[in-house]
Amino acid sequence: MPDVPTLHEGGLEGFDVVAWAGLVGPARLPPDVVASTNAAFRRVWDRPETVQRLATIGFEAKTSTPEAFDAFIREEIAKWGRMARAAGIEPE
């Protein structure tokens, strides 16, 4: 579609879409449950064979701490809120 302007050309600057997936649980999980679940998940996802297998389908395996993932999710919510407002999208 060569004649369709990009989002940036259309006035939506800073638009960047990165698909991601993560493991979340219900609010107020005990910290020891969060820590042990995160450790178990990382043991599998950080294995070289897991990283390699995911790479074959175009997925970059990346793990983090629960605190870092929480911060990432909050940043995503803020970013997409700004994008929606910039596009004139209002909550109903």
NORJO-V464181 format. One record per residue. N is the residue number from 1. RES is the residue in three letters. SS is DSSP state (@ for helix, = for strand, . for the rest). PSI is psi in whole degrees, 0 to 359 (* if undefined). NEAR is the number of other C-alpha atoms within 10 Angstrom. Layout:
# NORJO-V464181
N;RES;SS;PSI;NEAR, N;RES;SS;PSI;NEAR
This chain:
# NORJO-V464181
1;MET;.;72;4, 2;PRO;.;338;5, 3;ASP;.;0;5, 4;VAL;.;125;8, 5;PRO;.;151;10, 6;THR;.;166;12, 7;LEU;.;321;12, 8;HIS;.;315;11, 9;GLU;.;333;9, 10;GLY;.;2;9, 11;GLY;.;3;12, 12;LEU;.;83;13, 13;GLU;.;149;12, 14;GLY;.;12;10, 15;PHE;.;122;12, 16;ASP;.;120;10, 17;VAL;.;124;7, 18;VAL;.;121;4, 19;ALA;.;139;6, 20;TRP;.;162;9, 21;ALA;.;150;8, 22;GLY;.;165;9, 23;LEU;.;123;9, 24;VAL;.;161;12, 25;GLY;.;181;9, 26;PRO;.;156;5, 27;ALA;.;149;6, 28;ARG;.;31;7, 29;LEU;.;142;10, 30;PRO;.;139;8, 31;PRO;@;325;10, 32;ASP;@;327;9, 33;VAL;@;317;11, 34;VAL;@;312;15, 35;ALA;@;316;14, 36;SER;@;324;11, 37;THR;@;316;16, 38;ASN;@;316;17, 39;ALA;@;317;16, 40;ALA;@;315;10, 41;PHE;@;314;13, 42;ARG;@;326;16, 43;ARG;@;323;12, 44;VAL;@;310;12, 45;TRP;@;337;16, 46;ASP;.;356;14, 47;ARG;.;137;12, 48;PRO;@;322;11, 49;GLU;@;328;11, 50;THR;@;313;13, 51;VAL;@;315;16, 52;GLN;@;316;15, 53;ARG;@;316;14, 54;LEU;@;325;14, 55;ALA;@;329;12, 56;THR;.;340;9, 57;ILE;.;14;8, 58;GLY;.;20;9, 59;PHE;.;128;14, 60;GLU;.;113;13, 61;ALA;.;128;18, 62;LYS;.;129;12, 63;THR;.;165;16, 64;SER;.;187;13, 65;THR;.;160;13, 66;PRO;@;323;17, 67;GLU;@;318;8, 68;ALA;@;321;11, 69;PHE;@;321;15, 70;ASP;@;314;13, 71;ALA;@;319;12, 72;PHE;@;314;13, 73;ILE;@;317;12, 74;ARG;@;320;11, 75;GLU;@;319;12, 76;GLU;@;317;12, 77;ILE;@;315;12, 78;ALA;@;316;12, 79;LYS;@;312;14, 80;TRP;@;333;13, 81;GLY;@;316;15, 82;ARG;@;317;13, 83;MET;@;317;17, 84;ALA;@;315;14, 85;ARG;@;319;11, 86;ALA;@;329;13, 87;ALA;.;0;11, 88;GLY;.;18;9, 89;ILE;.;127;11, 90;GLU;.;146;9, 91;PRO;.;149;7, 92;GLU;.;*;3
